[in-house]
């Protein structure tokens, strides 16, 4: 994608956004808002003694266990036997900054809608990609540390492991499933809106300049 356009002195970054593009960006803002109410990820564990499963939903700001929160306490009890750290909101630094970053991205999108040029759209798109990539890395690293920083004096000794970030894994007598939930899909949808807005604007500008050139 050329940022200078096809006409002399024409800069793609200075091109205006049309109404259709701004509507798509407004949809992206709405999708970001929903992430405050929807879980981002879920881990579910099954074992012979837990046939109904132990469920853990991860939101952008908190952990929520199944059965009215009982599952979190049960998981922490099991973790204690193998020397894993307790799962608490305080142990997730991400809960402190993630809601604010999502809100900041929403405000930047609204700013892009108001200014209605390509430059701020590119800026917020780059920030969004960085935020998404860093969040996935942070989640994976947290899972790795939880499975490797085991207390040496635990009642049950297990080899260091990493709970699954995505998919299925057998851990001792537990079947562990880890999958994204609606909040993550909403974020992916918002990123898709940004990509569509950029692609549409580039195609529209290219087509209009081709018509002028002829």
Secondary structure as a PSIPRED ss2 file (coil, helix, strand):
# PSIPRED VFORMAT (PSIPRED V4.0)

   1 X C   1.000  0.000  0.000
   2 X C   1.000  0.000  0.000
   3 X C   1.000  0.000  0.000
   4 X C   1.000  0.000  0.000
   5 X C   1.000  0.000  0.000
   6 X C   1.000  0.000  0.000
   7 X C   1.000  0.000  0.000
   8 X C   1.000  0.000  0.000
   9 X C   1.000  0.000  0.000
  10 X C   1.000  0.000  0.000
  11 X C   1.000  0.000  0.000
  12 X H   0.000  1.000  0.000
  13 X H   0.000  1.000  0.000
  14 X H   0.000  1.000  0.000
  15 X C   1.000  0.000  0.000
  16 X E   0.000  0.000  1.000
  17 X C   1.000  0.000  0.000
  18 X C   1.000  0.000  0.000
  19 X H   0.000  1.000  0.000
  20 X H   0.000  1.000  0.000
  21 X H   0.000  1.000  0.000
  22 X H   0.000  1.000  0.000
  23 X H   0.000  1.000  0.000
  24 X H   0.000  1.000  0.000
  25 X H   0.000  1.000  0.000
  26 X H   0.000  1.000  0.000
  27 X H   0.000  1.000  0.000
  28 X H   0.000  1.000  0.000
  29 X H   0.000  1.000  0.000
  30 X H   0.000  1.000  0.000
  31 X H   0.000  1.000  0.000
  32 X H   0.000  1.000  0.000
  33 X H   0.000  1.000  0.000
  34 X H   0.000  1.000  0.000
  35 X C   1.000  0.000  0.000
  36 X C   1.000  0.000  0.000
  37 X C   1.000  0.000  0.000
  38 X C   1.000  0.000  0.000
  39 X C   1.000  0.000  0.000
  40 X C   1.000  0.000  0.000
  41 X E   0.000  0.000  1.000
  42 X E   0.000  0.000  1.000
  43 X E   0.000  0.000  1.000
  44 X E   0.000  0.000  1.000
  45 X E   0.000  0.000  1.000
  46 X E   0.000  0.000  1.000
  47 X E   0.000  0.000  1.000
  48 X C   1.000  0.000  0.000
  49 X C   1.000  0.000  0.000
  50 X E   0.000  0.000  1.000
  51 X E   0.000  0.000  1.000
  52 X E   0.000  0.000  1.000
  53 X E   0.000  0.000  1.000
  54 X E   0.000  0.000  1.000
  55 X E   0.000  0.000  1.000
  56 X E   0.000  0.000  1.000
  57 X E   0.000  0.000  1.000
  58 X E   0.000  0.000  1.000
  59 X C   1.000  0.000  0.000
  60 X C   1.000  0.000  0.000
  61 X C   1.000  0.000  0.000
  62 X C   1.000  0.000  0.000
  63 X E   0.000  0.000  1.000
  64 X E   0.000  0.000  1.000
  65 X E   0.000  0.000  1.000
  66 X C   1.000  0.000  0.000
  67 X C   1.000  0.000  0.000
  68 X C   1.000  0.000  0.000
  69 X C   1.000  0.000  0.000
  70 X H   0.000  1.000  0.000
  71 X H   0.000  1.000  0.000
  72 X H   0.000  1.000  0.000
  73 X H   0.000  1.000  0.000
  74 X H   0.000  1.000  0.000
  75 X H   0.000  1.000  0.000
  76 X H   0.000  1.000  0.000
  77 X H   0.000  1.000  0.000
  78 X H   0.000  1.000  0.000
  79 X H   0.000  1.000  0.000
  80 X H   0.000  1.000  0.000
  81 X H   0.000  1.000  0.000
  82 X H   0.000  1.000  0.000
  83 X C   1.000  0.000  0.000
  84 X C   1.000  0.000  0.000
  85 X C   1.000  0.000  0.000
  86 X C   1.000  0.000  0.000
  87 X C   1.000  0.000  0.000
  88 X C   1.000  0.000  0.000
  89 X H   0.000  1.000  0.000
  90 X H   0.000  1.000  0.000
  91 X H   0.000  1.000  0.000
  92 X C   1.000  0.000  0.000
  93 X C   1.000  0.000  0.000
  94 X H   0.000  1.000  0.000
  95 X H   0.000  1.000  0.000
  96 X H   0.000  1.000  0.000
  97 X H   0.000  1.000  0.000
  98 X H   0.000  1.000  0.000
  99 X H   0.000  1.000  0.000
 100 X H   0.000  1.000  0.000
 101 X H   0.000  1.000  0.000
 102 X H   0.000  1.000  0.000
 103 X H   0.000  1.000  0.000
 104 X H   0.000  1.000  0.000
 105 X H   0.000  1.000  0.000
 106 X H   0.000  1.000  0.000
 107 X H   0.000  1.000  0.000
 108 X H   0.000  1.000  0.000
 109 X H   0.000  1.000  0.000
 110 X H   0.000  1.000  0.000
 111 X H   0.000  1.000  0.000
 112 X H   0.000  1.000  0.000
 113 X H   0.000  1.000  0.000
 114 X H   0.000  1.000  0.000
 115 X H   0.000  1.000  0.000
 116 X C   1.000  0.000  0.000
 117 X E   0.000  0.000  1.000
 118 X H   0.000  1.000  0.000
 119 X H   0.000  1.000  0.000
 120 X H   0.000  1.000  0.000
 121 X H   0.000  1.000  0.000
 122 X H   0.000  1.000  0.000
 123 X H   0.000  1.000  0.000
 124 X H   0.000  1.000  0.000
 125 X H   0.000  1.000  0.000
 126 X H   0.000  1.000  0.000
 127 X H   0.000  1.000  0.000
 128 X H   0.000  1.000  0.000
 129 X H   0.000  1.000  0.000
 130 X H   0.000  1.000  0.000
 131 X H   0.000  1.000  0.000
 132 X H   0.000  1.000  0.000
 133 X H   0.000  1.000  0.000
 134 X H   0.000  1.000  0.000
 135 X H   0.000  1.000  0.000
 136 X H   0.000  1.000  0.000
 137 X H   0.000  1.000  0.000
 138 X H   0.000  1.000  0.000
 139 X H   0.000  1.000  0.000
 140 X H   0.000  1.000  0.000
 141 X H   0.000  1.000  0.000
 142 X H   0.000  1.000  0.000
 143 X H   0.000  1.000  0.000
 144 X H   0.000  1.000  0.000
 145 X H   0.000  1.000  0.000
 146 X H   0.000  1.000  0.000
 147 X H   0.000  1.000  0.000
 148 X H   0.000  1.000  0.000
 149 X C   1.000  0.000  0.000
 150 X C   1.000  0.000  0.000
 151 X C   1.000  0.000  0.000
 152 X C   1.000  0.000  0.000
 153 X C   1.000  0.000  0.000
 154 X C   1.000  0.000  0.000
 155 X C   1.000  0.000  0.000
 156 X C   1.000  0.000  0.000
 157 X C   1.000  0.000  0.000
 158 X C   1.000  0.000  0.000
 159 X C   1.000  0.000  0.000
 160 X C   1.000  0.000  0.000
 161 X C   1.000  0.000  0.000
 162 X C   1.000  0.000  0.000
 163 X C   1.000  0.000  0.000
 164 X C   1.000  0.000  0.000
 165 X C   1.000  0.000  0.000
 166 X C   1.000  0.000  0.000
 167 X E   0.000  0.000  1.000
 168 X E   0.000  0.000  1.000
 169 X E   0.000  0.000  1.000
 170 X E   0.000  0.000  1.000
 171 X E   0.000  0.000  1.000
 172 X C   1.000  0.000  0.000
 173 X C   1.000  0.000  0.000
 174 X E   0.000  0.000  1.000
 175 X E   0.000  0.000  1.000
 176 X E   0.000  0.000  1.000
 177 X E   0.000  0.000  1.000
 178 X E   0.000  0.000  1.000
 179 X E   0.000  0.000  1.000
 180 X E   0.000  0.000  1.000
 181 X C   1.000  0.000  0.000
 182 X H   0.000  1.000  0.000
 183 X H   0.000  1.000  0.000
 184 X H   0.000  1.000  0.000
 185 X H   0.000  1.000  0.000
 186 X H   0.000  1.000  0.000
 187 X H   0.000  1.000  0.000
 188 X H   0.000  1.000  0.000
 189 X H   0.000  1.000  0.000
 190 X H   0.000  1.000  0.000
 191 X H   0.000  1.000  0.000
 192 X H   0.000  1.000  0.000
 193 X H   0.000  1.000  0.000
 194 X H   0.000  1.000  0.000
 195 X H   0.000  1.000  0.000
 196 X H   0.000  1.000  0.000
 197 X H   0.000  1.000  0.000
 198 X H   0.000  1.000  0.000
 199 X H   0.000  1.000  0.000
 200 X H   0.000  1.000  0.000
 201 X H   0.000  1.000  0.000
 202 X H   0.000  1.000  0.000
 203 X H   0.000  1.000  0.000
 204 X H   0.000  1.000  0.000
 205 X H   0.000  1.000  0.000
 206 X H   0.000  1.000  0.000
 207 X H   0.000  1.000  0.000
 208 X H   0.000  1.000  0.000
 209 X H   0.000  1.000  0.000
 210 X H   0.000  1.000  0.000
 211 X H   0.000  1.000  0.000
 212 X H   0.000  1.000  0.000
 213 X H   0.000  1.000  0.000
 214 X C   1.000  0.000  0.000
